[in-house]
């Protein structure tokens, strides 16, 4: 038989365990309710965020991006914005093919920066050009020498322009030849820019005349195969706005009207002749 003190301790332990079970049972619904509240709050926040994003897009309007006067102010794209002032500083990039339709110039990318708006039209200015990376990779092959050079020039109308050239030689050339070629390229480009306006410089870059003339200037050092104007960048604006360098497309001639064939008039016979020629119903056939 157990002692009275032992029985009393067992009863107290059982009572304590029962109280703990009741506390756990009461805390479980509270924890579930807390989790449910947290999940509801998260869902509400997500819905509010999605609603806010939808409201932002509803508040935005679309603006047409126009190229500068140098490229006949052609529409080059569209961009959304909630406020016209947010457009200032945005960059737009198109290829020469997009502007002129010339497939051979698809590797030349022109870069424009938005500088203002007029209604729903965004005005831009030319900031530079670049060549596509795949075109540059096709030019650089094994057993050839690629020589890069950077020249800062000033045009006749006060624009500061940075021009980056890339020379491709069919064979290995010496370092002294590369240095002499860089000096010749810098001399030619500086003289050419000083005698030309920005519009003329950009036009010669696009149509390839600058590349050809620069290569010819380097022939006294080494018969270079080709020199590409890899990149250009306007460092400082000059005086006035550059003139247009793209010819406006001629209006399509109106289709000529087809001549209407004249129907010859039918001459009416005199009334007397018509009466004689018409057989009368009362006339009897002649007996044979």
Buried (B, 14 or more C-beta within 10 A) or exposed (E): EEEEEEEEEEEEEEEEEEEEEEEEEEEEEEEEEEEEEEEEEEEEEEEEEEEEEEEEEEEEEEBBBBBBBBBBBBEBBEBEBEEBEBBBEBEBEBBBBBBBEBEEBEBBBBBBBBBEBEEEEBBBBBBBBBBEEEBBEEBEEEEBBBBEBBBBBBBBBEBBBBBBBBBBBEEEBEEEBBEBBBEBBBEBBBEBBEEBBBBBBBBBBBBBEBBEBBBEBBEEBBEBEBBBBBBBBBEEBBEEBBEBBBEEEEEEEEEEEEEEEEEEEEEEEEEEEEEEEEEEEEEEEEEE
